[in-house]
Amino acid sequence: MKKALLALAVTSVLAACSSTPTEETSAPVAQKTAAPAAVAPAQPMVKEPVTVSLYPAKGVGGALGQRTIHYAFDKYTVTDEYMPVVDAHGDFLLSHGAAKVTLQGNCDERGSREYNLGLGQRRADSVRKILIAKGVKDSQIETVSFGKEKPVNPGHNAAAWAENRRTDIVYQGE
Amino acid sequence: MKNNLLIFIAFLLALIQVPVHADMTLEIVTQGAQLTPVAILPFAGDGTGPHQLSAVIAADLKRSGLFDPLNTQGVSPAPADVEGVNWDAWQAQHANFVVVGNVQEEPATHHVKLNFRLVELPNRMAHLSLSFDGPADQYRMVAHHAADAILENITGYKGMFSSRIAYITQHGPARSLKVADSDGFNEQSMLHTNEPILSPKWSPDGQRMAYVTFELGRPMVVVQTLASGVRHVVARYKGSNSAPAWTPDGRHLAVVLTKDGHSQIYLVSLNGSEAPERLISSGGIDTEPYFSPDGRTLYFTSDRDGGPQIYRIALSDLRGSPERLTYGSSYAVSPRLSPDGKQLAYIQRDGGAFHVMLMDLATKQTQPMTDSSLDESPTFAPNGKYLLYSTQDGGRGVLAIVSTDGRIRQKLSTQTGDVYEPVWGPLQ
């Protein structure tokens, strides 16, 4: 700007007696444009196959038939309401040593994706800790957070958000 | 060039509320009253229609929210230089500036060259006399460079048009990581997958992108070179790997790992040759690392005091106690530093809404930048004068831009589906 102002001061005198625009004293500056690199798409990665393990039939009644633990906003504590569900799956894992679960933590759509990824991990970990405390082997449990990326209800309201704040208990190979 | 999927709807907030009198009248001032009229004349030798460099420049300047490009379509023949300009006509239309010039195609090198002058009215004084040159298939970028030079000369702002943005689009489960020019043209896909993609981050040189992909089931951090499509795994440790942040020298990434328990921030080298170095420790979730532009300070989100808040710590004193920056809400996330390091953009929860906030780091004064309800992922333009972020409109994820003075607003949306996680790249 400073340079332009200086040019302005100098040239305005000339401009007063000229009908065509005056020029800056410096010659035109040639500037190269760096061409942005064209974008090549990445090759997809291939998931490793999962070996089938034991799992309770989806239709079973009672707490073992439930696979989802829900939470309040920005909370990751398993409430009393869901303890029977965690207990039932803990008992199943204890009596079926070959069975393996993945605990999938999930969040509602509000807030940052990365913070929700951390929160979902804490939700999955909260269930894992209870299972470990019951004596379930570490090797039987994996945890993963999907953050807010895999809602079960795509709605944008309180009911949808409540459904989406959850840990899903998924048996491997199921 | 054809697939300009992003439709730019600019609605300029130039509403001025006059003092309220007895009968509560509200006067709406049109945007023209605040905008600088500028005549970008058709260039001699230029293409036609969407291939007109002058039209690209005019669209850039209009999008800045600072200029009112006058209709110059009727100018014929296009003057090659100042001698052919009908000055009286543009002065009569109150143009403050006229841009005039010519375009030369160089068939041997497949290049185009734009020579132009920026002339101020009414005194007809030349401000700029510049040439830009680039490959013919990148003609829009040639125009963006010219628009940046014009913007900087008139306003003193650094440029921003000759930059690219990245973002994620989603239709059902199908996600794409995309790169486009800052005006939404030239959209290209870097990755297509049915699994989540998160947190794209440009390398400081704009040649590579770090991001989080769930393609193998669990989140991992990869770096992809844009030109080749080649990907390198930067972090795939046990548990979750996410939230990449480049060091300003482009040699390392801060990432969030759960390999030792809960989400904590580590430093990893690009080739994975060194073991991850834990930067800070807490009993809670530490995430969203972001380095200050001088590389001396680490900003991050942590729930160490209960709900998530934004903290910073000097990299020279990582054993010290981080300084908490946000107090206005029970939920503050996604810290991003302005290019000059003086301002902090972040997301704050107010009641049920999540807004983009801006903090002056010298005074710690904060101000909400938006009145939408589900904002995410603020990212500064390379000149620090605009914030790009994602929000929701009619239940769909869209991108929006607000100037850091809050005066100018734009909304960008895809024709279908959601778009989110925008990140503004460096100048080309």
HADDOCK unambig.tbl for C-alpha pairs under 7 A between the chains (distance, minus, plus):
assign (segid A and resid 1 and name CA) (segid B and resid 153 and name CA) 6.05 0.50 0.50
assign (segid A and resid 1 and name CA) (segid B and resid 156 and name CA) 5.80 0.50 0.50
assign (segid A and resid 4 and name CA) (segid B and resid 127 and name CA) 6.23 0.50 0.50
assign (segid A and resid 11 and name CA) (segid B and resid 125 and name CA) 6.69 0.50 0.50
assign (segid A and resid 12 and name CA) (segid B and resid 123 and name CA) 6.99 0.50 0.50
assign (segid A and resid 12 and name CA) (segid B and resid 125 and name CA) 6.90 0.50 0.50
assign (segid A and resid 15 and name CA) (segid B and resid 123 and name CA) 6.20 0.50 0.50
assign (segid A and resid 15 and name CA) (segid B and resid 124 and name CA) 6.79 0.50 0.50
assign (segid A and resid 15 and name CA) (segid B and resid 125 and name CA) 6.67 0.50 0.50
assign (segid A and resid 20 and name CA) (segid B and resid 124 and name CA) 6.94 0.50 0.50
assign (segid A and resid 21 and name CA) (segid B and resid 82 and name CA) 6.93 0.50 0.50
assign (segid A and resid 21 and name CA) (segid B and resid 124 and name CA) 4.79 0.50 0.50
assign (segid A and resid 21 and name CA) (segid B and resid 125 and name CA) 5.23 0.50 0.50
assign (segid A and resid 21 and name CA) (segid B and resid 126 and name CA) 6.01 0.50 0.50
assign (segid A and resid 22 and name CA) (segid B and resid 125 and name CA) 5.65 0.50 0.50
assign (segid A and resid 22 and name CA) (segid B and resid 126 and name CA) 5.78 0.50 0.50
assign (segid A and resid 23 and name CA) (segid B and resid 126 and name CA) 5.13 0.50 0.50
assign (segid A and resid 24 and name CA) (segid B and resid 126 and name CA) 6.40 0.50 0.50
assign (segid A and resid 24 and name CA) (segid B and resid 127 and name CA) 6.90 0.50 0.50
assign (segid A and resid 28 and name CA) (segid B and resid 129 and name CA) 5.11 0.50 0.50
assign (segid A and resid 28 and name CA) (segid B and resid 130 and name CA) 5.20 0.50 0.50
assign (segid A and resid 28 and name CA) (segid B and resid 131 and name CA) 6.84 0.50 0.50
assign (segid A and resid 29 and name CA) (segid B and resid 129 and name CA) 6.94 0.50 0.50
assign (segid A and resid 29 and name CA) (segid B and resid 130 and name CA) 5.14 0.50 0.50
assign (segid A and resid 29 and name CA) (segid B and resid 131 and name CA) 6.13 0.50 0.50
assign (segid A and resid 30 and name CA) (segid B and resid 130 and name CA) 6.27 0.50 0.50
assign (segid A and resid 30 and name CA) (segid B and resid 131 and name CA) 4.75 0.50 0.50
assign (segid A and resid 30 and name CA) (segid B and resid 132 and name CA) 6.27 0.50 0.50
assign (segid A and resid 31 and name CA) (segid B and resid 131 and name CA) 5.84 0.50 0.50
assign (segid A and resid 31 and name CA) (segid B and resid 132 and name CA) 5.02 0.50 0.50
assign (segid A and resid 31 and name CA) (segid B and resid 133 and name CA) 6.69 0.50 0.50
assign (segid A and resid 32 and name CA) (segid B and resid 132 and name CA) 5.63 0.50 0.50
assign (segid A and resid 32 and name CA) (segid B and resid 133 and name CA) 5.11 0.50 0.50
assign (segid A and resid 32 and name CA) (segid B and resid 134 and name CA) 6.45 0.50 0.50
assign (segid A and resid 33 and name CA) (segid B and resid 132 and name CA) 6.16 0.50 0.50
assign (segid A and resid 33 and name CA) (segid B and resid 133 and name CA) 5.41 0.50 0.50
assign (segid A and resid 33 and name CA) (segid B and resid 134 and name CA) 4.91 0.50 0.50
assign (segid A and resid 33 and name CA) (segid B and resid 142 and name CA) 6.15 0.50 0.50
assign (segid A and resid 34 and name CA) (segid B and resid 134 and name CA) 6.82 0.50 0.50
assign (segid A and resid 34 and name CA) (segid B and resid 428 and name CA) 6.39 0.50 0.50
assign (segid A and resid 35 and name CA) (segid B and resid 134 and name CA) 6.46 0.50 0.50
assign (segid A and resid 35 and name CA) (segid B and resid 135 and name CA) 6.74 0.50 0.50
assign (segid A and resid 35 and name CA) (segid B and resid 138 and name CA) 6.47 0.50 0.50
assign (segid A and resid 36 and name CA) (segid B and resid 428 and name CA) 6.63 0.50 0.50
assign (segid A and resid 37 and name CA) (segid B and resid 226 and name CA) 6.95 0.50 0.50
assign (segid A and resid 37 and name CA) (segid B and resid 227 and name CA) 5.32 0.50 0.50
assign (segid A and resid 38 and name CA) (segid B and resid 227 and name CA) 5.39 0.50 0.50
assign (segid A and resid 39 and name CA) (segid B and resid 188 and name CA) 6.33 0.50 0.50
assign (segid A and resid 39 and name CA) (segid B and resid 190 and name CA) 6.43 0.50 0.50
assign (segid A and resid 39 and name CA) (segid B and resid 226 and name CA) 4.89 0.50 0.50
assign (segid A and resid 39 and name CA) (segid B and resid 227 and name CA) 4.86 0.50 0.50
assign (segid A and resid 39 and name CA) (segid B and resid 229 and name CA) 6.96 0.50 0.50
assign (segid A and resid 40 and name CA) (segid B and resid 190 and name CA) 6.26 0.50 0.50
assign (segid A and resid 40 and name CA) (segid B and resid 226 and name CA) 6.08 0.50 0.50
assign (segid A and resid 40 and name CA) (segid B and resid 227 and name CA) 5.54 0.50 0.50
assign (segid A and resid 40 and name CA) (segid B and resid 228 and name CA) 5.34 0.50 0.50
assign (segid A and resid 40 and name CA) (segid B and resid 229 and name CA) 4.53 0.50 0.50
assign (segid A and resid 41 and name CA) (segid B and resid 189 and name CA) 6.06 0.50 0.50
assign (segid A and resid 41 and name CA) (segid B and resid 190 and name CA) 4.27 0.50 0.50
assign (segid A and resid 41 and name CA) (segid B and resid 191 and name CA) 5.37 0.50 0.50
assign (segid A and resid 41 and name CA) (segid B and resid 229 and name CA) 5.06 0.50 0.50
assign (segid A and resid 42 and name CA) (segid B and resid 190 and name CA) 6.03 0.50 0.50
assign (segid A and resid 42 and name CA) (segid B and resid 191 and name CA) 5.39 0.50 0.50
assign (segid A and resid 42 and name CA) (segid B and resid 229 and name CA) 4.58 0.50 0.50
assign (segid A and resid 42 and name CA) (segid B and resid 230 and name CA) 6.26 0.50 0.50
assign (segid A and resid 42 and name CA) (segid B and resid 231 and name CA) 6.89 0.50 0.50
assign (segid A and resid 45 and name CA) (segid B and resid 215 and name CA) 6.27 0.50 0.50
assign (segid A and resid 45 and name CA) (segid B and resid 216 and name CA) 6.90 0.50 0.50
assign (segid A and resid 46 and name CA) (segid B and resid 216 and name CA) 6.79 0.50 0.50
assign (segid A and resid 47 and name CA) (segid B and resid 216 and name CA) 4.93 0.50 0.50
assign (segid A and resid 110 and name CA) (segid B and resid 374 and name CA) 6.60 0.50 0.50
assign (segid A and resid 111 and name CA) (segid B and resid 354 and name CA) 6.93 0.50 0.50
assign (segid A and resid 111 and name CA) (segid B and resid 376 and name CA) 6.78 0.50 0.50
assign (segid A and resid 112 and name CA) (segid B and resid 333 and name CA) 6.47 0.50 0.50
assign (segid A and resid 112 and name CA) (segid B and resid 334 and name CA) 6.51 0.50 0.50
assign (segid A and resid 112 and name CA) (segid B and resid 376 and name CA) 6.03 0.50 0.50
assign (segid A and resid 114 and name CA) (segid B and resid 243 and name CA) 6.30 0.50 0.50
assign (segid A and resid 114 and name CA) (segid B and resid 287 and name CA) 6.88 0.50 0.50
assign (segid A and resid 114 and name CA) (segid B and resid 288 and name CA) 6.46 0.50 0.50
assign (segid A and resid 115 and name CA) (segid B and resid 287 and name CA) 6.42 0.50 0.50
assign (segid A and resid 118 and name CA) (segid B and resid 263 and name CA) 5.83 0.50 0.50
assign (segid A and resid 118 and name CA) (segid B and resid 285 and name CA) 6.17 0.50 0.50
assign (segid A and resid 122 and name CA) (segid B and resid 262 and name CA) 6.99 0.50 0.50
assign (segid A and resid 144 and name CA) (segid B and resid 218 and name CA) 6.31 0.50 0.50
assign (segid A and resid 144 and name CA) (segid B and resid 239 and name CA) 6.67 0.50 0.50
assign (segid A and resid 144 and name CA) (segid B and resid 240 and name CA) 6.91 0.50 0.50
assign (segid A and resid 149 and name CA) (segid B and resid 196 and name CA) 6.17 0.50 0.50
assign (segid A and resid 156 and name CA) (segid B and resid 395 and name CA) 6.83 0.50 0.50
